Amino acid sequence: IGISPKTISIDQGVLCTHLSNGLLWYSSASSLSTSGQDYNATAFEALIKTVPMSHGTAKTKFYKSARLIGDKQTVATPVVYSTSDDNGANFVTRGTFDMSVNPIIPIMGMLGSSRKRIHKLSNTSAGGCVIDALELTYEIGTN
């Protein structure tokens, strides 16, 4: 999984480089209320992006649904789900998960097909969120 902004763990905290302005941002367990903002209170995007995934076969996969598994948040926390079938050159937004709804409502149907796919999750809410897994349902085609 590729994570942006660049992140390093430092003594129970996280140090990030803000990609748009290069400022450093640090969050410790005691300062998690500032999660998702740099020291200038500028929101930044938390991004999780997989490598191209073929699920062990070159055959076409037909994606039926996607479900995000993570901690329920107390406020609306939209996480945008996008995919790329061309090695990250272009991404298509498939839907938005709201992490404040329990259980998190899956994104159903119209997820397309591909031989290999990059999955991307992005969140710009000031509260941040905890994501444990992205659960995909798909069928493998004959070619």
Secondary structure, 3 states (H helix, E strand, C coil): CEEECCEEEECCEEEEECCCCCCEEEEEHHHHHHCCECCCCCECCEEEECCCECCCCCCCEEEEEEEEEECCCCCCCEEEEEEECCCCCCCEEEEEEECCCCCCCCEECCCCEECCEEEEEEECCCCCCCEEEEEEEEEECCC
